[in-house]
Amino acid sequence: MLYKRLPARIAGLLLLLLSGFSSAAFAVNVTDHWDVGGAVRFRADQESRRNIHNIGIDTVMLSTAYKSDSWMGAASYRWYGAQYPYHYTEHFGDIQFLQYAWIGYKFNAERELHVGLNKVPFGLQPLYSSSFWETLGNLIGMEDVYMVGVKYMQSLGDWHLQTGYYARPMWPGQGTSNGTTYSVVVTPADPGVVGGNRNQERNLFVGRLARDFVLGDWKSEAGVSVLGSDLYNDDTHRNGRRYSYALHYAGQKDGWGTKLQYARQDMAPKNPDGEQVITVGGYDGTFNMATRGNLYVGDLSYRLADSYFGGWLSNVKFYGMYSMYEKSNPDFRNSQRFTLGTSFSVKPLSIYIEWLNGRNDPYIGGSSYTQSLAAGGFDRWRSKLYMNIAYYF
């Protein structure tokens, strides 16, 4: 349900966008090299156990991209609020933040340099799974992470190298929490987070090396990633350290696809009360995370090659994903997420329908939001149905 009337400027924008649903999605070509676009997303959440039955607007995004023979760049900004799960805010747009904003230079067909708020190249790219909700890797600061820095990319035949230095996380946006960023990053805890601490990640170095090859009939990629950074504590004024590494494999055969990844996380923050927990946050919330553990990810998908009903239905994909954050502290309960879903396009609409299952997962099923990724929550599987409908223009 809609909790508040949308502001007139947002309602007008939505009316304009919705009026184009019968036509193909579009982007505004400002010049031959510069495009302006965006998206409007709606969501539906169904969880009978907690009496959650919501339909409403999820996100408004505006983006721009520039590309010439040598120069390139892109930026994207997001707005949320007033609708579930942000029904505690009064207006749509009370929560807003950048996703990315960078410029780049292409030296030749094999070498590029990106500077600004860009994606940290760690593990499977661009995402670890087919799921709209992503994996637990997103919550522990590995998947879909953007920070402010410089990234260099080079291809040499079947080999692909990415290296980067990131001085700081993304700039904070607007919201009600310390966690007002697109990515889940190390963040000072909000007052209500029991056992929370105040750290900031700086001076992150990352390297990713991958190789394309054929394994039987599977077009494959395998690679290794390493990462290191400083963790500055605002109370002790001391620098801790973070070290992470990952091994990944991705393969495709006909319509089948698979993604596999193992990653190790080791953080040693200089908190006043020890190193077992660090506070992270994003999307207007902060929560605690176990500092040491192993991440396991497995994703299997199948995409139908044909379109149906005169081209109205296309890009049909079915998938299943499992991820687990196995915590090194024996007193902590492991966090798990299992998803079955499908995604498809209905003319200009992009639709995801997912059955989400979580155990000690702060985002799914009503477990303890602030402690599930650390010591644990209810330690029982919880589930919900989720649908996201997006119109990209």
N, C-alpha and C positions, 0 to 999 in steps of 0.2 A: 504494500500500500504506500501511497505517497504521504509523507508526514507533514510537509509544509508546501505552500504554494511557491513555485519557482519564481525567482526574480524575473521581471519583464524582459530584460536583455537576454537571459538564458532561455526563457520560453520562446522568444522570437527566433533565436538561433536554432532551437530544436525544430520549430515549425518549418523553417527554411530547409533544414536538412531532411526532415521526414517527408517533405513534399517531393524529394528526389528519389524516394525508394523504388518507384516504378522504372527508373532509368538506371543506366550503369553508373557505378561509383566514379567519382571524378576527383581530380586535383586541379587546382588553379595554376596554369602555366603563366607565371609572371613574365619570364623571358624564356629563351630556348634552354637556358641552363638552370633556372630557378623555379621551383615548385612550392606551393603552399597547400597544405591539406590538413587532415586531422581525423577525428572519429568521435562518434557518440555511442556509448555503451549502455545497455540496460541489463539488469540482472534479476534472477528469481532464485530465492532460497527457500528450501522446504526441509524442515527438521521438526517432526511431530513431537519428539521427546521434550524439546524445549519450547514447543508451541511457536515456532518460527515459520511464518508463511508470508513472505515478502516479495513484492514485485516493485521495482522502481528504477530510476536512473542511477547508473553506477559511475560513469566517468565521462567527462568532456575533455578531449585532447586537441590541441592545435600543434602543428608541426611544419617545418620548412626544411628544404634540402636544396643544396647548390652543387652542381657538378660540371666541370669543364674538362679539357684535356689534362690539365695539371692540378687545378685547385678543386676542392670539394669542402663541404661542411653540412651540418645538420643540427637541428634543435627541436625539442619537443617539450611542451608544458601541459600539466594535467590539473583538473579541478574535480573536487569531491565535496560531499557534505549534505546534510539534511535527510538523506535517505539511508536505509539500513546498509551497512552496520554503523553509519555515522549519524544516526538519528538523534544523537545527543547534541549535535550542532544545530544552530538556528537556520542558517541559510546554505543553499548550495554555493560552493566556492569558499566556504570557511576553511576548507582544507585544500591546499594547492602547493605544487612544487614542480621543479624541473625534473625531467627524466634524463635528458642529455643536451649538450650544447658544445660542439667542437668544430674546429676547422682542420683541414688536412691538405697535404701536398703529395702528388703522385710523381715520383721521380721517373718511373718507367712502368711497364706493365707488371713488373714483379715487386716493386718497392713503393711503400706508402708510409707517411708519417701523419699521425693524428694528435692534435693538441687541444686540451680543454676537458670538459666533462664527458668522458668517453668510457666505453665498456672495458672492464678489466678482463684480459684474455686468460681465463683459468678453466681448464677441463673442457668438457664437451661444449661446442659452440654451434649455434648461438645460445641454445638452451639445453638442459640436461634431459628433457623428456618431451613428450607430445602434449602433456597436460597444461591446461590454461592456468591452473594453480601452481604449476611448477613442482619442484621436489623440496625435501628438507634442506638440500644444498642452498636454496635461496635464503632460508632462515639462519643458516650458520655463516653467511657472508661469503659464499663461493659462487653461487649461480646468479646471473643477471645483475651483477654489481657494477655500478658506475662510480668513478672517482675522478678527481681533478688531477690531470697529469699529462704525460706524453707517451704515445705508443708507436712503436716501429714494427712494420710488417714486411716480410720478404718471403717470396716463393722461389724455389730453385728446383725445377722439375717436379717431382712428387713430394718434395719436402716443403714444409711451411713453418716459418719461424715468426713468433710474435714476442716482443719484449716491451716492458713498460716501467716507468717510474711515476708514482702518484704521490704528490706531496700531501694531499688531504682528501677526506671524503667530500661528497657533493655538498653544495651550500644548502643550509636548512631552508625549508619553505615556510608556509604558514599553517598553523594548526593549534591544537590544544595540548600538545605533548612535546617532549624533547625529540621524539622520533619523527620529524616532519621531512622525510626524504623518500624518494622512490625505492631505493635499495635499502635492504636491511644491513646496517653498518654499526660499528661500535659507537655507542651513544651514552652520554650521562643519563642515569636512571631518573625517572619521574619520582616524585615523593611517595607515591603509593606502592612502589615496587619493593617488597620486603627483601632485604639482603642485596639490594642493588648497589652499584658502585658507579664511579665517574671516571671513565676512560675515554680517550680519543686516539684513533689510529692515524699515524703519520708515516711518511717515508716508506711507502710500499713499493717493493721491487717484485716484478713477476716475469716469468719466462715460460713460453709454451712452444713445444716442438712436436709436430705431427707429420705423418707420412701417409700418402694415399697408396693403396695397393689392392690387388684382387685376391680374395680368399675363396677358392672354388668358384662359384658363380656370384659371389657377393662383392659388390663394389665397397671397399672398406677404407676406414681411416683409424689409425692408432696413434696415441701420443702420450706425452708426459708433460706435466706442468709443475712449476715450483713457485713459491711465494714466500716473502719475508717482509716484516714491517715492525715499526715501533708502536708501543701502546703506552701513551703518556697518561699517568694518573693525576687528576686534578687535586687530590687530597695529599698524597705522599710526595708529589712533584718528582716522581721517578719514572724512568722509562722501562717498561716491560718489553717482551718480544712475542712475535707471532711467527710460526713457521708452518707452512702447509705444502703438501704435494698431492698430485693426483695422477692416476693412470686411467686412460679411457680407450674405448673402442666404439665405433659406429659403423653399421653396415646396412646396405640396401640390395635387395634382389627382387626384381619385378615390383610388385606393390608392397612387399614386406620391408620393414625397417626395424632395426634394433639398436639400442644404446646401452652401454655398460660402463660403469665408472666406479673406481675405488679411490677414496681420498682420505688423507690423514690430516687432522687439525691439531696443532699444539700451540696453545697460548699460555703465556706466563705473565699476566698483569701484576703490577706492584700495588695491589689493593691493600688497604689497612687491615683487612680481615682475611687475607689469604688469596690463593690463586685458582681455586676450584670453579669459580663462577665469574662471568663477565656480563655486563648489561649491553644489549644491542637493541636497535629499534628502527622503525620505518612505518610508513602509512599511518601516522598519528598514534603510535604506541611504542612502549619500551618493555622489554622482558629480559629475564636472565637466561644465560646459555652456559652449558658445561664447556669449560675451556679446552678439554682434551677428549678426542674421540675419533672414531672411524666412520666415514660416510660410505654407504653402499647404495648404488642406483642401478635399476634395471628397467628398461622400457621396451615394449614390443608393440608394433603397430602394423596396420594394413590399410593401404589407400586404394580405393577403386579408381581405375583409370578413366572410366566413362562418365559422361554427364547424362542427366535424365530429364524427362518432361520438357523436351524442347530447349534444353540448356538452363532451365530454371534451377535445377539441383546439380551441384558439382562439388569437386574437391572433398568427396566423402572419405572419411578416415575413421577407423576404429583403433582403440589403443588401451593398453593396460600398463600401469607404472607402479613400482614399489621402491621406496627409499627408506633407509634406516640410519639414524645417527646413534651409533654404539658408543656409549660414554665410558671413558676409562675409569672413572670413579666407581668402584663396586657398589656404593650406596645409592647411586643414581639409577633411575629407571630409563631404559632406552626409549628413544622417540621413533615412531614409525608412521608412514603414510602409504596408503594403497588407494589407487584410483582406477576406475574403469570409465571410459568415456568415448564419445564420438564428436567429431567436428565436421562441418560441412558448410557450403555456401548456398544461399537461396537468393539468386541474382545479386544485388549489392550487399546483402546481409551476410555476415560471418557469424556462425552459431556454434557454441560449445555446450554440450550436455554431459555432466559428470556426476558419478556416484563416488563421493569422497569418504574415505575412512581414515581416521587418525587415532593413534594411541600415544599419549603424552605429547600431543601435537597442539601447540598454542593456538593454531588457526582453525582447527576442526573439532567440532563435537562437544564444546563446552568444558574441556579440561581446563586446568589452571593456566590462564593466559600468561601470567608472569613467571611461573615456575616449571611449566611442562618441559621446556627444552633444557632445563637445569636438573634439579633433583627429580622432577617428574610431577605429573598431575594425578588424575584418577586411576591411571594405569589400566584402563579398560578401553576397548575399541568403541569409538563413536562414529556415527556416519551422518551424512546429509546429501541431499540432491541439490545440484546447482546448475543453473543455465545462464549463459552470457550471450547476448545478442548485440552485435556491433555493426554500425554503419560507418565505413571508412570513405572519406572524400578527399 
